[in-house]
Amino acid sequence: MQEIETREFGQIEIKDDDIIEFPKGLPGFPEEDEFVLLPLNDQSPFIIMQSVNEPGLAFVTVEPSTILDGYDFELADSTQDMLQLESHEDVGVLLIATIKGDIDDITVNLAAPVVFNINERLGRQIILDDENYPVKYRLEPEPAEEGVS
């Protein structure tokens, strides 16, 4: 166990086993190689990917299956080797979200998913060469329930 300072939750205690190592860092942050996943809250699909060493560095992420169907891509052999992936069940995928001011103005980056080995706790952000997956995919806000404002 260790204590870390976070952007969203202040000081928290995490298990060493919860740390995901990014051997090559993230694009733009090559020196940041340890992150932990923290659910935003029980009702939210969003997960904070918090740097273990830099309190101000945290990304709002979401699992693709919670926002769209059929998000699928091939991993290069080199990425599979680096992440020590042995089966499809070992793979976790998160998409980085951007919130511009209003909670109803959220986009996710489908072109650069964060892929990780759930068991080995190894991760990497990859860049897809697929024009069907935009950098800014806008999430549609949930419609309000009738009679609720």
KAHU-V691951 format. One record per residue. RES is the residue in one letter. PHI is phi as a letter, one per 20 degrees, with the letter a starting at -180 (* if undefined). PSI is psi in degrees with one decimal (999 if undefined). Layout:
# KAHU-V691951
res = {RES & RES}
phi = {PHI & PHI}
psi = {PSI & PSI}
This chain:
# KAHU-V691951
res = {M & Q & E & I & E & T & R & E & F & G & Q & I & E & I & K & D & D & D & I & I & E & F & P & K & G & L & P & G & F & P & E & E & D & E & F & V & L & L & P & L & N & D & Q & S & P & F & I & I & M & Q & S & V & N & E & P & G & L & A & F & V & T & V & E & P & S & T & I & L & D & G & Y & D & F & E & L & A & D & S & T & Q & D & M & L & Q & L & E & S & H & E & D & V & G & V & L & L & I & A & T & I & K & G & D & I & D & D & I & T & V & N & L & A & A & P & V & V & F & N & I & N & E & R & L & G & R & Q & I & I & L & D & D & E & N & Y & P & V & K & Y & R & L & E & P & E & P & A & E & E & G & V & S}
phi = {* & b & e & c & e & c & f & e & d & m & e & c & d & c & e & g & f & e & f & d & e & d & g & d & m & d & g & n & c & f & e & e & c & c & c & c & e & c & g & f & a & f & e & d & f & e & c & e & e & e & f & f & d & c & g & e & d & b & d & e & c & b & f & g & f & e & c & b & e & m & f & b & b & e & e & f & g & f & f & f & f & f & e & l & e & d & b & g & f & f & e & d & c & c & d & e & d & c & d & d & m & e & g & e & d & d & c & c & e & f & e & b & f & e & d & b & e & f & e & e & m & d & c & a & e & d & d & e & d & b & f & f & d & f & f & c & e & f & e & e & f & f & f & f & f & g & n & d & c}
psi = {146.2 & 155.6 & 137.7 & 156.7 & 133.2 & 159.7 & -42.7 & -30.3 & 4.6 & -146.5 & 129.2 & 163.9 & 132.7 & 156.0 & 142.6 & -32.5 & -14.6 & -7.6 & 131.3 & 125.4 & 131.6 & 90.5 & -29.7 & 13.1 & -159.7 & 153.5 & 126.6 & -14.6 & 59.4 & -24.1 & -14.8 & 106.0 & 7.6 & 126.0 & 158.3 & 145.8 & 126.4 & 115.2 & 137.2 & -49.3 & 175.2 & -28.8 & -6.5 & 142.6 & -8.2 & 144.8 & 132.2 & 124.4 & 99.1 & 131.5 & 137.4 & -32.2 & -16.7 & 100.4 & -34.4 & -5.3 & 106.3 & 143.3 & 137.0 & 125.3 & 168.4 & 146.0 & 133.8 & -37.3 & -18.4 & -11.9 & -19.5 & 157.8 & 150.5 & 17.9 & 111.7 & 143.3 & 162.8 & 140.0 & 134.4 & 150.0 & -38.7 & -37.3 & -42.1 & -41.6 & -45.8 & -38.8 & -1.7 & 43.0 & 128.8 & -24.9 & 164.1 & -31.0 & -16.6 & -13.6 & 130.6 & 145.4 & 134.4 & 150.0 & 135.8 & 129.7 & 151.0 & 127.9 & 117.7 & 91.5 & -75.8 & 135.5 & -22.2 & -1.4 & 76.5 & 132.7 & 154.5 & 151.3 & 100.5 & -17.7 & -13.3 & 71.0 & 155.0 & 120.0 & 137.7 & 157.4 & 114.2 & -39.4 & -42.4 & -11.0 & 44.9 & 138.4 & 163.5 & 138.2 & 128.3 & 156.7 & 119.8 & 143.2 & 68.9 & 110.0 & -11.3 & -12.8 & 100.3 & 160.9 & -32.7 & 91.9 & 115.5 & 129.6 & 135.2 & 132.3 & 148.2 & 130.8 & 142.5 & 143.7 & 143.2 & 132.8 & -1.9 & 131.2 & 999}
